[in-house]
């Protein structure tokens, strides 16, 4: 009996090293449930409220086929006008735009922010949809995105987004992350105070009068003394929230965008997004306005903390492998698979085959945590990474020469 007791105590002490992971896991699951509970109660705004809407699209070196499909999907939505602000170097997209009844603004000013401002200044409708040039709309996006504006306090509305025709591992994993975002974080933030942290730039609709009010602050954003180039969607969302307006995600408005299929571009894109998130959230948490939205503040803090805590799990997995504790290794690997499947259940309902990609989804989550920490360490860097523009000496400039035949004296507008 004594020998059995001694052995049991020894086994208990052997596994005691994993106790911190268990405690951390309990805390993280509690935080997730705090989000998931209100997210499960989220419902899109119903009704038939409608306002005139224009679409503004900054265009830079877009895939011609995708660009044409996107234009056709926007025009099918019964909007008042589609304004395409096309970079002077992008002759292919200028040629495609010429085939459709759209307004074209040719600009030689680098950077997405200036293109957005030029676009919404050219519009005349009460609502303006800011859309990425590779984003394809469902036929009812304009109608659905208008509905939350029945509340005069709502200043901006986001949409539900997925990957267009996902092929390969990375694109399918991106699709999983998007469903997780729109059925978890954004749904919870919409339900708890109508204060979404970011109305994604792939498609977000704003009241035009608010865009005109915040134009100067939008263009003049700096972080630690360096002008900001990317992060336009986070900045726009923050500016309307801090002025007392609301931001809502209308999940019934569905759009699809292309996503990178190569590791190099995927990592660059995620690094840029992570830097933007750190800058925006750290600034917001230092201001009074965000504490008027306690749930939003909680999710910002939770997201920042998770960038660190997420890496504890692979660290303990490595420890278990070193100790040759194969029972714990098997249990932890199984738990990763089961727990992540629970968190992305809405996606698995839509695409059951993704269940077999969950282990890869877990690994990518760990890689993204490392990317987020790298982003925090390089938070002052202002590079687009997937565009040939950057901030040099406080000014947004091109990092590639403009062809001589594509240099207008000033921006051109073509009806």
TAHUCOR-V187958 format. One line per field, one symbol per residue. phi: phi as a letter, one per 20 degrees, with the letter a starting at -180 (. if undefined). psi: psi as a letter, one per 30 degrees, with the letter a starting at -180 (. if undefined). burial: + if it has 9 or more other C-alpha atoms within 8 Angstrom, else -. A space follows every 10 residues. Layout:
# TAHUCOR-V187958
phi->???
psi->???
burial->???
This chain:
# TAHUCOR-V187958
phi->.fffffffff ffffeffegg ffffffffff ffffefffff efcffeocfb cfcdddcfcb lefgffffff gfffffelef adddedfgfe ffffffffec fceddecdef offffffgff feecefdcee cffdddeffd fgffffgfff efffdbcdce cceflfcnff fffgffffff fedcgfffff feolcefbeg ffabdcffff fffdgffffe fcclndgede mfffffffff ffenedccde ffedcccecf ddfgfgffff ffffgffggf fffffedfgf ffcgffffff fffffffeff efffffffgf ffelefffgf fffffgffff fffdggffff cgffgfeggf gfffffffff fffffffdfe fccfmdcebb dclmcfcfdc feggfccffb fddce
psi->eeeeeeeeee eeeeffffee eeeeeeeeee eeeeeeefef fkklkaagkk lkklkkjkkj hlkeeeeeee eeeeffghle kjjjjkkffi eefeeeeffl ilkkjkkgkl keeeeeeeef fflflekkkk klfgkkklfg eeeeffefff jffkfkkllk klkkikklee eeeeeeeeee effdeeeeee eifhikfjjk fejkklkeee eeegeeeefg kljhfkkkea geeeeeeeee efggllkkjj ffjklklllk gkeeeeeeee eeeeeeeeee eeeeffleef ffieeeeeee eeeeeffeff feefeeeeee eefhifeeee eeeeeeeeee eefgeeefee ifffeffeee eeeeeeeeee eeeeeefhff kikeeglhll kkhgkklkgk kkkefhilel kkkk.
burial->---------- ---------- +--+------ +---++++++ -+-------- -++++++++- ++-+-+++++ +-+++-+-+- ++++++++++ --++-++--- -+++++++-+ ++++++++++ --+-++++++ ++++++++-+ +++++++++- ---+++++++ ++++-+---+ ++++++-+++ ++++++++++ ++-++++-++ ++++++++-+ ++-++--+-- --+--+++++ ++++++++++ ++--++++++ ++++++++-+ +---++++++ ++++++++++ +--++---++ +-+-+++-++ -+-+--++++ +++--++--+ +---+---+- -+---++--+ +--+-+++-- ---+--+++- ++---+-+++ ++++++--+- -++++--+++ +----+++-- ------+--- +----
